[in-house]
């Protein structure tokens, strides 16, 4: 039996906000448990769509980092799956991938925010910084050819890119290589 940590929306939490990450998390949980895997969740869901001020967001992020550190230190874990957006969450989640590396645990970063692609129009310094950060996770998911090209343009190479076609097939874990 394998054990994974999912950094994303917890499908067991009561919510009326059924967005893409919650849907992906639920499908991933269903698939993992049907295959006999154990999944521990570090919940990233916020209540509703309202913006939280900076301090509560930083505090919640620090709590998630501590939870991941403790989970990796205390438990034998086969991998960490990390959902990230384009803003503050990206930096927090890359730090989580770094913590996973420190514990010698593979991480998969799933960027679920199309706005992230706007980095192509950012300053050269920011593009290089993001390209460097994208090398921290062991693998990156690409939910389409644009993402594959984007990651390759960032210099991450083709090896760590996992192409996913879950939007087209209905399967949340189906890879184009299968």
C-alpha positions in Angstrom: 0.0 0.0 0.0 1.4 3.4 -1.0 0.9 6.6 0.9 0.7 10.0 -0.8 0.1 13.5 0.4 -2.2 15.7 -1.6 -1.8 19.5 -1.2 -5.1 20.7 -2.6 -8.8 21.2 -1.9 -10.2 18.6 0.6 -13.2 16.9 -1.0 -14.4 15.9 2.5 -14.7 19.5 3.7 -18.2 21.0 3.5 -18.3 23.5 0.7 -20.6 25.0 -1.8 -17.6 26.0 -3.9 -17.2 23.2 -6.4 -14.3 24.5 -8.5 -11.8 22.8 -10.6 -9.3 21.9 -7.9 -12.0 20.5 -5.7 -13.2 18.4 -8.6 -9.7 17.2 -9.4 -9.0 16.4 -5.8 -12.1 14.4 -5.5 -11.4 12.4 -8.6 -7.8 11.8 -7.5 -8.9 10.7 -4.1 -11.5 8.3 -5.6 -8.9 6.8 -7.9 -6.2 6.5 -5.3 -8.4 4.8 -2.7 -9.9 2.5 -5.4 -6.3 1.4 -6.1 -5.6 0.8 -2.4 -3.5 3.9 -1.8 -3.7 6.1 1.3 -3.9 9.8 0.8 -3.4 12.4 3.4 -4.7 15.9 2.5 -3.3 19.2 3.4 -6.3 21.4 2.7 -5.8 24.5 0.6 -9.5 25.5 0.3 -10.5 29.0 1.2 -14.0 29.9 2.3 -15.8 31.3 -0.8 -14.3 33.7 -3.3 -13.6 36.7 -1.1 -10.1 37.9 -0.8 -8.3 37.3 2.5 -5.9 40.0 3.7 -2.2 39.2 3.6 -1.6 38.1 7.2 -4.3 35.4 7.3 -3.0 34.0 3.9 0.6 34.0 5.2 -0.5 32.3 8.4 -2.5 29.7 6.6 0.5 29.1 4.2 2.9 28.7 7.1 0.5 26.2 8.8 0.4 24.1 5.6 4.2 24.2 5.3 4.5 23.0 8.9 1.9 20.2 8.3 3.8 19.0 5.3 7.2 19.1 7.1 5.7 17.0 10.0 3.9 14.6 7.7 7.1 13.9 5.8 9.2 13.6 8.9 6.8 11.3 10.8 5.4 9.1 8.0 6.8 7.0 5.2 5.5 8.7 2.1 5.7 7.7 -1.5 5.0 11.1 -3.1 3.4 14.5 -2.8 0.9 15.9 -5.3 0.7 19.7 -5.1 -1.9 21.9 -6.7 -0.9 25.5 -7.3 -2.2 28.7 -8.7 -0.4 31.6 -10.3 0.0 34.0 -7.4 1.1 33.6 -3.8 0.2 29.9 -3.8 2.8 29.1 -6.5 5.6 30.3 -4.3 4.2 28.4 -1.2 3.7 25.2 -3.3 7.2 25.4 -4.8 8.5 25.7 -1.2 6.5 22.6 -0.4 8.2 20.8 -3.4 11.5 21.9 -1.9 10.6 20.5 1.5 9.7 17.2 -0.2 13.1 17.2 -1.9 14.8 17.7 1.5 12.9 14.6 2.7 13.9 12.7 -0.4 10.2 12.4 -1.5 9.1 12.9 -5.1 6.7 15.8 -5.8 4.4 16.5 -8.7 3.3 20.1 -9.2 0.0 20.7 -10.9 -0.5 24.3 -11.9 -4.2 24.8 -12.3 -4.3 28.5 -13.1 -4.1 29.5 -16.8 -3.0 33.0 -15.7 0.3 31.4 -14.9 1.1 31.4 -18.6 1.2 35.2 -18.5 4.7 34.9 -17.1 5.8 34.8 -20.8 5.2 38.5 -20.9 6.9 39.3 -17.6 10.3 40.8 -17.2 13.4 38.7 -18.1 14.4 38.6 -14.5 11.0 37.2 -13.3 10.8 34.7 -16.2 14.3 33.4 -15.2 13.3 33.3 -11.5 10.1 31.3 -12.3 12.1 29.0 -14.6 14.5 28.3 -11.8 11.6 27.6 -9.3 10.0 25.2 -11.8 13.0 23.0 -11.5 12.4 22.3 -7.8 9.5 19.8 -8.2 10.4 16.4 -9.4 7.7 16.5 -12.1 5.3 19.0 -13.6 1.9 18.3 -15.1 0.9 19.8 -18.4 -2.8 19.8 -19.3 -2.2 20.4 -22.9 0.4 21.2 -25.5 0.6 24.9 -24.5 1.7 23.9 -21.1 4.3 21.4 -22.4 5.8 24.2 -24.7 5.7 26.7 -21.8 7.6 24.4 -19.5 10.1 23.5 -22.2 10.6 27.2 -22.9 11.3 27.7 -19.2 14.1 25.2 -19.5 12.7 22.3 -17.4 13.3 19.8 -20.2 10.8 17.2 -21.3 11.7 14.5 -18.7 9.9 16.0 -15.7 6.8 17.0 -17.7 3.8 14.7 -17.3 1.1 15.4 -20.0 -2.4 14.9 -18.8 -5.6 14.7 -20.9 -8.1 14.5 -18.0 -10.3 17.3 -19.5 -10.9 15.3 -22.7 -11.1 11.7 -21.3 -12.9 12.3 -18.0 -10.1 10.4 -16.3 -8.2 12.5 -13.8 -5.1 10.3 -13.9 -5.0 9.3 -17.5 -1.7 10.2 -19.2 -1.3 10.8 -22.9 1.5 8.2 -22.8 -0.9 5.4 -21.7 
